[in-house]
Amino acid sequence: MSGLPPLEEPAFVLKPSGLVKIAVAGAMTATGGTVLIWVTGFYGPEHPETLRYALGVFAVLFLAIALRPDTWRPLPVFEADRRGVYLVHRNGRNFTFVPWNRVGNMQVGLG
C-alpha cells in the first residue's frame, strides 16, 4: 500500500485472498447470467410480466456489478500496529487512522 506509513512491529495485516474476490465475482456473474437466460428463454407466459422485468433488471444489475473493473480492485484492508488501527479505503491509497485509545473492546476470532 503506497499511502500507508510503515508499520511498527508487532503489526497485523488482514487482506482477503484474491480467490475470495474471484469466487464472489464468479458467483455474481453466474447468477446474473443464469437469471437473464431463464427470463429471456424459459419464462412462461402464465407468469406476470412485471416479474419478468424485475428479474431482468436484477440480472442485468448483477452482471453490471460483477463485470465492473472496480469489483476486481483489492478489497479494503485492516492493518494495526503499536500506534493504532489503519482502515484502508477502497482506492487502496487513502486510509483512516484510529489510535488505540479511541478503539473499543475487540475480540480475535476466525472468519
ROMAR-462921 format. One line per field, with one value per residue: residue number from 1; z, y, x of N, C-alpha, C in turn. Coordinates in Angstrom, 3 decimals, m for minus. Each point is the difference from the previous one (the first is absolute). Layout:
# ROMAR-462921
seq c(NUM|...);
n.pz c(Z|...);
n.py c(Y|...);
n.px c(X|...);
ca.pz c(Z|...);
ca.py c(Y|...);
ca.px c(X|...);
c.pz c(Z|...);
c.py c(Y|...);
c.px c(X|...);
***
This chain:
# ROMAR-462921
seq c(1|2|3|4|5|6|7|8|9|10|11|12|13|14|15|16|17|18|19|20|21|22|23|24|25|26|27|28|29|30|31|32|33|34|35|36|37|38|39|40|41|42|43|44|45|46|47|48|49|50|51|52|53|54|55|56|57|58|59|60|61|62|63|64|65|66|67|68|69|70|71|72|73|74|75|76|77|78|79|80|81|82|83|84|85|86|87|88|89|90|91|92|93|94|95|96|97|98|99|100|101|102|103|104|105|106|107|108|109|110|111);
n.pz c(0.000|m0.988|0.386|0.411|1.242|0.160|0.108|1.294|0.343|0.484|m1.164|m0.351|m1.025|m0.256|m0.888|m0.420|m0.193|m1.070|0.551|1.139|m0.453|m0.513|1.143|0.675|m0.744|0.089|1.292|0.092|m0.742|0.665|1.145|m0.317|m0.502|1.039|0.846|m0.625|m0.073|1.275|0.301|m0.798|0.500|1.318|0.079|0.693|m0.965|0.814|m0.014|1.044|m0.856|1.048|0.323|m1.258|m0.011|1.158|m0.391|m1.122|0.681|0.854|m1.057|m0.641|1.128|0.225|m1.284|0.083|1.190|m0.418|m1.059|1.006|m0.499|0.584|m0.483|m0.937|0.430|0.652|0.804|0.783|0.534|0.976|0.534|0.830|0.794|0.551|m1.063|m0.761|m0.494|m1.140|m0.387|m0.895|m0.708|m0.699|m0.091|1.219|m0.123|0.299|1.200|0.938|0.785|0.828|0.902|0.676|0.466|m1.309|0.208|m0.201|0.736|m0.156|m0.845|0.212|m1.256|m0.416|m1.265);
n.py c(m1.178|0.799|0.106|m1.217|0.501|m0.098|m1.267|0.227|m0.747|m0.883|m0.547|0.352|m0.837|0.484|m0.936|0.093|m1.292|m0.035|m1.199|0.665|0.968|m0.919|m0.659|1.140|0.528|m1.194|m0.027|1.264|m0.263|m1.121|0.618|1.106|m0.728|m0.816|1.002|0.661|m1.108|m0.247|1.286|m0.006|m1.186|m0.090|1.284|m0.658|m0.070|m1.042|0.369|0.822|0.938|0.580|m1.261|m0.182|1.206|m0.280|m1.239|0.544|0.960|m0.909|m0.769|1.035|0.348|m1.267|m0.113|1.139|m0.387|m1.220|0.666|0.812|0.795|0.870|m0.927|0.107|1.247|0.211|m0.928|0.708|0.607|m0.839|1.023|m0.564|0.952|0.343|0.768|m0.951|0.279|m0.593|0.748|m0.861|1.113|m0.050|1.261|m0.502|1.305|0.268|0.508|m0.619|0.851|m1.042|0.935|m0.781|1.211|m0.030|m1.152|m0.527|m0.800|m0.857|m0.938|m0.938|m0.189|m1.052|0.126);
n.px c(0.842|m0.108|m1.267|0.256|0.103|1.312|m0.362|m0.255|1.031|m0.834|m0.251|m1.225|m0.067|m1.208|0.218|m1.269|m0.013|0.766|0.136|m0.125|0.777|0.782|m0.116|0.065|0.963|0.576|m0.313|0.387|1.053|0.236|m0.260|0.644|0.981|m0.067|m0.199|0.963|0.702|m0.289|0.186|1.062|0.355|m0.097|m0.133|m0.903|m0.925|m0.104|1.265|m0.079|m0.329|m0.571|m0.298|m0.366|m0.578|m0.585|m0.222|m0.441|m0.598|m0.477|m0.236|m0.501|m0.618|m0.327|m0.310|m0.682|m0.434|m0.270|m0.400|m0.328|0.918|m0.824|m0.805|0.910|m0.184|1.137|m0.472|m0.810|1.035|0.167|0.651|0.843|0.459|1.154|m0.062|m0.573|m1.188|0.311|m1.008|0.410|m0.089|m1.110|0.417|0.259|m0.271|m1.253|0.091|m0.693|0.637|m0.075|0.398|0.838|0.270|m0.244|0.645|m1.205|m0.759|1.006|m0.419|0.892|m0.341|m0.646|0.321);
ca.pz c(0.000|m0.116|0.846|1.414|0.560|0.374|1.242|1.043|0.508|m0.745|m0.882|m0.507|m1.282|m0.454|m1.420|m0.570|m1.135|m1.320|m0.323|0.506|m0.950|m1.233|0.275|0.130|m1.319|m0.833|0.422|m0.455|m1.453|m0.291|0.409|m0.932|m1.321|0.055|0.093|m1.270|m0.986|0.366|m0.259|m1.445|m0.766|0.604|0.833|m0.590|m0.189|1.097|1.078|m0.226|m0.767|0.887|0.596|m1.038|m0.092|1.254|m0.038|m1.024|0.571|1.012|m0.668|m0.639|1.069|0.485|m1.005|m0.073|1.178|m0.066|m1.101|0.145|0.426|1.432|0.752|0.041|0.796|1.311|1.016|1.099|0.846|1.396|0.479|1.353|0.592|1.352|0.060|m0.135|m1.065|m1.297|m0.844|m1.348|m0.841|m1.161|m1.064|0.326|0.237|1.183|1.158|1.208|1.146|1.283|1.058|0.891|1.076|m0.557|m0.434|1.078|0.232|m1.207|0.222|m1.112|m0.384|m1.337|m0.965);
ca.py c(1.178|1.155|1.091|m0.295|0.161|m1.292|m0.533|m0.371|m1.353|m1.032|0.528|m0.972|0.406|m0.868|0.234|m1.186|m0.569|0.261|m1.082|0.399|0.992|m0.698|m0.840|0.853|0.562|m1.115|m0.356|1.071|m0.118|m1.196|0.249|0.953|m0.619|m1.047|0.636|0.671|m1.040|m0.576|0.984|0.218|m1.197|m1.030|0.612|m0.343|1.095|0.041|0.826|1.439|0.717|0.851|m0.860|m0.210|1.202|0.139|m0.978|0.441|1.109|m0.633|m0.711|0.975|0.659|m0.938|m0.088|1.288|0.112|m1.014|0.251|1.307|m0.112|0.289|m1.214|m0.815|0.658|m0.620|0.324|0.769|m0.708|0.413|m0.143|0.528|m0.076|0.559|1.318|m0.080|m0.776|0.662|m0.534|0.422|0.271|m0.885|0.363|m0.591|1.007|0.772|m0.807|0.686|m0.463|0.063|m0.379|m1.034|0.546|0.267|m1.292|m0.690|m1.392|m0.819|m1.392|m0.698|m1.130|m0.549|0.381);
ca.px c(m0.842|0.877|m0.440|0.161|1.340|0.570|m0.541|0.959|m0.206|m0.697|m1.041|m0.964|m0.580|m1.087|m0.277|m0.645|0.724|m0.556|m0.919|m1.318|m0.502|m0.343|m1.166|m1.185|m0.311|m0.468|m1.358|m0.900|m0.122|m0.796|m1.384|m0.596|m0.131|m1.019|m1.322|m0.271|m0.324|m1.294|m1.054|m0.183|m0.302|m0.847|m1.031|m1.293|m0.958|m0.965|0.557|m0.225|1.024|0.814|1.027|1.016|0.834|0.746|1.089|0.949|0.783|0.851|1.090|0.893|0.763|1.020|1.055|0.705|0.869|1.055|0.922|0.664|1.394|0.132|m0.284|1.213|1.039|0.175|m0.988|0.583|0.953|0.092|1.364|0.178|1.334|0.066|m0.630|m1.442|m0.610|m0.101|m1.059|0.364|m1.161|m0.122|0.931|1.289|1.024|m0.351|m0.345|m0.440|0.769|m0.700|0.938|m0.514|m0.828|m1.333|m0.559|m0.712|0.358|0.116|0.281|0.630|m0.823|0.208|m1.025);
c.pz c(0.000|0.952|1.481|0.484|0.333|1.357|0.969|0.463|1.442|m0.792|m0.479|m1.285|m0.388|m1.433|m0.558|m1.234|m1.306|m0.416|0.467|m0.965|m1.294|0.200|0.075|m1.353|m0.950|0.353|m0.457|m1.509|m0.372|0.360|m0.976|m1.371|m0.028|0.041|m1.320|m1.087|0.288|m0.342|m1.497|m0.739|0.578|0.878|m0.665|m0.111|1.132|1.191|m0.306|m0.739|0.902|0.672|m0.996|m0.092|1.264|0.036|m1.047|0.502|1.057|m0.650|m0.638|1.046|0.551|m0.982|m0.067|1.178|m0.107|m1.068|0.050|0.428|1.493|0.859|0.181|0.754|1.341|0.980|1.115|0.925|1.396|0.434|1.377|0.411|1.394|0.133|m0.054|m1.192|m1.254|m0.796|m1.407|m0.826|m1.241|m1.107|0.269|0.299|1.276|1.146|1.110|1.157|1.265|1.073|0.979|1.111|m0.476|m0.475|1.194|0.152|m1.317|0.415|m1.243|m0.294|m1.388|m0.909|m0.510);
c.py c(1.236|1.118|m0.228|0.328|m1.373|m0.440|m0.324|m1.411|0.066|0.613|m1.145|0.561|m1.025|0.370|m1.262|m0.489|0.342|m1.056|0.329|0.981|m0.665|m0.844|0.837|0.578|m1.089|m0.418|1.055|m0.091|m1.205|0.207|0.936|m0.598|m1.059|0.593|0.676|m1.013|m0.592|0.954|0.157|m1.258|m0.927|0.547|m0.192|1.184|0.099|0.843|1.488|0.655|0.849|m0.814|m0.263|1.195|0.206|m0.971|0.372|1.131|m0.524|m0.668|0.968|0.742|m0.913|m0.089|1.293|0.158|m0.970|0.314|1.370|m0.193|0.273|m1.239|m0.829|0.672|m0.693|0.467|0.823|m0.872|0.594|m0.244|0.634|m0.144|0.633|1.316|m0.051|m0.840|0.863|m0.702|0.550|0.160|m0.873|0.355|m0.526|1.002|0.795|m0.934|0.905|m0.601|0.193|m0.418|m0.981|0.573|0.358|m1.276|m0.653|m1.423|m0.766|m1.426|m0.560|m1.214|m0.469|0.501|1.370);
c.px c(0.883|m0.393|0.215|1.400|0.570|m0.547|1.118|m0.325|m0.467|m1.149|m0.885|m0.610|m1.056|m0.333|m0.638|0.755|m0.703|m1.006|m1.415|m0.647|m0.469|m1.252|m1.272|m0.400|m0.505|m1.415|m1.003|m0.223|m0.872|m1.469|m0.696|m0.229|m1.083|m1.400|m0.361|m0.380|m1.371|m1.145|m0.241|m0.445|m1.043|m1.117|m1.351|m0.945|m1.016|0.485|m0.217|1.169|0.887|1.093|1.124|0.944|0.834|1.175|1.050|0.880|0.966|1.217|0.985|0.827|1.096|1.163|0.816|0.954|1.163|1.041|0.669|1.448|0.194|m0.237|1.264|1.142|0.147|m1.079|0.643|0.846|m0.048|1.435|0.106|1.461|m0.051|m0.767|m1.514|m0.413|m0.077|m1.087|0.228|m1.269|0.037|0.987|1.411|1.092|m0.268|m0.347|m0.515|0.771|m0.825|1.001|m0.651|m0.878|m1.412|m0.695|m0.664|0.500|m0.005|0.255|0.665|m0.843|0.342|m1.106|0.224);
***
